[in-house]
Amino acid sequence: MKILGIIGCGDLGKQIANYAINDNHYNDVVFFDDYSKETSVNGFLIRGTIESIDNSFANKEFDELIIAIGYKHLKTKKVLYEKFVNRIPFGKIIHSTCYLDPTAKIGHGCVIYPKSVLDANVIIKENTLINISCIIAHDTQVGAHCFLSPCIAMAGFVTIKEQCVIGINATIIDNITIGKEIQIGGGAVVINTISKKGVYVGNPAKFIRE
Ligand SMILES: CC(=O)SCCNC(=O)CCNC(=O)[C@H](O)C(C)(C)COP(=O)(O)OP(=O)(O)OC[C@H]1O[C@@H](n2cnc3c(N)ncnc32)[C@H](O)[C@@H]1OP(=O)(O)O
């Protein structure tokens, strides 16, 4: 009996719970949430707030943790990961419909949604979420605490640093580096390395604001 603890019982938490159970990664899910007034969500117990996580783990109420906090709050997602990583094991869900080359490495706390493809030597660092149908080509690295929206295409030897948000259907050509805390808009085409923090949109992707 393996139980997943999920931080955040919103839409993202519900999706991850669905994959956890219906794709056979865990036998049960419990939630921790600071805002919900409910006692359960979709039939899964809300055990308490984030403050109750340590006690709950000590009482063996769950085995592994995953953080379901969305792209607007990646800093919080990082802070929570760092708060718990040295005392509670983080889980990982790679949906069974994904293709992963055997050389690809996925960090703890990651969730890879259905039909994504991760080719040879891809590295996904800890606590990162990859949405449906992303294509990540060989030798590309995605940093910790990132959020990749659906249908992103990344060519080979791309490096994405930590806490980046990549919008739906963005394309990133090969040998590009995207620095930390950068947001790429939906449908953008990134053809140059980007290091200044901020939001970039269009084809070719250009800076629009901090
Ligand atoms: C499963 C899921 O749902 S996962 C989530 C998927 N969602 C996404 O991928 C969302 C991606 N988000 C975007 O593309 C957003 O438009 C952002 C974050 C890039 C920008 O949002 P905002 O800061 O609110 O920008 P705003 O809407 O004010 O637009 C600013 C300017 O940039 C332009 N712009 C905004 N987004 C884009 C875009 N994706 N491509 C091209 N131009 C864009 C606007 O037309 C506007 O131009 P103007 O000043 O000439 O009128």
Ligand as a Chemical Component Dictionary entry (heavy atoms), coordinates in Angstrom:
data_LIG
# 
_chem_comp.id                   LIG 
_chem_comp.type                 NON-POLYMER 
_chem_comp.pdbx_formal_charge   0 
_chem_comp.three_letter_code    LIG 
# 
loop_
_chem_comp_atom.comp_id 
_chem_comp_atom.atom_id 
_chem_comp_atom.alt_atom_id 
_chem_comp_atom.type_symbol 
_chem_comp_atom.charge 
_chem_comp_atom.model_Cartn_x 
_chem_comp_atom.model_Cartn_y 
_chem_comp_atom.model_Cartn_z 
_chem_comp_atom.pdbx_ordinal 
LIG C1  C1  C 0 -2.980 22.822 -19.174 1  
LIG C2  C2  C 0 -2.767 24.333 -19.120 2  
LIG O1  O1  O 0 -3.665 25.094 -19.294 3  
LIG S1  S1  S 0 -1.176 24.832 -18.732 4  
LIG C3  C3  C 0 -1.179 26.582 -18.974 5  
LIG C4  C4  C 0 -1.118 26.958 -20.447 6  
LIG N1  N1  N 0 -1.137 28.419 -20.559 7  
LIG C5  C5  C 0 -0.201 29.101 -21.208 8  
LIG O2  O2  O 0 0.685  28.543 -21.813 9  
LIG C6  C6  C 0 -0.324 30.597 -21.072 10 
LIG C7  C7  C 0 0.769  31.342 -21.804 11 
LIG N2  N2  N 0 0.597  32.749 -21.513 12 
LIG C8  C8  C 0 0.788  33.723 -22.410 13 
LIG O3  O3  O 0 1.143  33.474 -23.561 14 
LIG C9  C9  C 0 0.523  35.130 -21.878 15 
LIG O4  O4  O 0 -0.053 35.884 -22.913 16 
LIG C10 C10 C 0 1.843  35.817 -21.345 17 
LIG C11 C11 C 0 2.146  35.206 -19.974 18 
LIG C12 C12 C 0 3.009  35.615 -22.259 19 
LIG C13 C13 C 0 1.687  37.320 -21.229 20 
LIG O5  O5  O 0 0.602  37.635 -20.432 21 
LIG P1  P1  P 0 0.419  39.195 -19.971 22 
LIG O6  O6  O 0 1.623  39.657 -19.240 23 
LIG O7  O7  O 0 -0.903 39.266 -19.289 24 
LIG O8  O8  O 0 0.475  39.976 -21.345 25 
LIG P2  P2  P 0 -0.683 40.790 -22.098 26 
LIG O9  O9  O 0 -1.842 39.905 -22.374 27 
LIG O10 O10 O 0 -0.888 42.067 -21.348 28 
LIG O11 O11 O 0 0.029  41.091 -23.488 29 
LIG C14 C14 C 0 1.100  42.011 -23.608 30 
LIG C15 C15 C 0 1.455  42.105 -25.073 31 
LIG O12 O12 O 0 2.077  40.881 -25.486 32 
LIG C16 C16 C 0 1.290  40.249 -26.523 33 
LIG N3  N3  N 0 1.256  38.814 -26.212 34 
LIG C17 C17 C 0 0.865  38.236 -25.040 35 
LIG N4  N4  N 0 1.015  36.918 -25.112 36 
LIG C18 C18 C 0 1.484  36.650 -26.341 37 
LIG C19 C19 C 0 1.832  35.459 -27.001 38 
LIG N5  N5  N 0 1.738  34.279 -26.371 39 
LIG N6  N6  N 0 2.318  35.539 -28.252 40 
LIG C20 C20 C 0 2.434  36.738 -28.884 41 
LIG N7  N7  N 0 2.118  37.920 -28.299 42 
LIG C21 C21 C 0 1.654  37.863 -27.054 43 
LIG C22 C22 C 0 -0.094 40.882 -26.427 44 
LIG O13 O13 O 0 -0.735 40.826 -27.664 45 
LIG C23 C23 C 0 0.258  42.280 -25.988 46 
LIG O14 O14 O 0 0.719  43.001 -27.105 47 
LIG P3  P3  P 0 0.405  44.590 -27.277 48 
LIG O15 O15 O 0 1.101  45.247 -26.113 49 
LIG O16 O16 O 0 1.004  44.912 -28.608 50 
LIG O17 O17 O 0 -1.080 44.713 -27.219 51 
# 
loop_
_chem_comp_bond.comp_id 
_chem_comp_bond.atom_id_1 
_chem_comp_bond.atom_id_2 
_chem_comp_bond.value_order 
_chem_comp_bond.pdbx_ordinal 
LIG C1  C2  SING 1  
LIG C2  O1  DOUB 2  
LIG C2  S1  SING 3  
LIG S1  C3  SING 4  
LIG C3  C4  SING 5  
LIG C4  N1  SING 6  
LIG N1  C5  SING 7  
LIG C5  O2  DOUB 8  
LIG C5  C6  SING 9  
LIG C6  C7  SING 10 
LIG C7  N2  SING 11 
LIG N2  C8  SING 12 
LIG C8  O3  DOUB 13 
LIG C8  C9  SING 14 
LIG C9  O4  SING 15 
LIG C9  C10 SING 16 
LIG C10 C11 SING 17 
LIG C10 C12 SING 18 
LIG C10 C13 SING 19 
LIG C13 O5  SING 20 
LIG O5  P1  SING 21 
LIG P1  O6  DOUB 22 
LIG P1  O7  SING 23 
LIG P1  O8  SING 24 
LIG O8  P2  SING 25 
LIG P2  O9  DOUB 26 
LIG P2  O10 SING 27 
LIG P2  O11 SING 28 
LIG O11 C14 SING 29 
LIG C14 C15 SING 30 
LIG C15 O12 SING 31 
LIG C15 C23 SING 32 
LIG O12 C16 SING 33 
LIG C16 N3  SING 34 
LIG C16 C22 SING 35 
LIG N3  C17 SING 36 
LIG N3  C21 SING 37 
LIG C17 N4  DOUB 38 
LIG N4  C18 SING 39 
LIG C18 C19 SING 40 
LIG C18 C21 DOUB 41 
LIG C19 N5  SING 42 
LIG C19 N6  DOUB 43 
LIG N6  C20 SING 44 
LIG C20 N7  DOUB 45 
LIG N7  C21 SING 46 
LIG C22 O13 SING 47 
LIG C22 C23 SING 48 
LIG C23 O14 SING 49 
LIG O14 P3  SING 50 
LIG P3  O15 DOUB 51 
LIG P3  O16 SING 52 
LIG P3  O17 SING 53 
# 
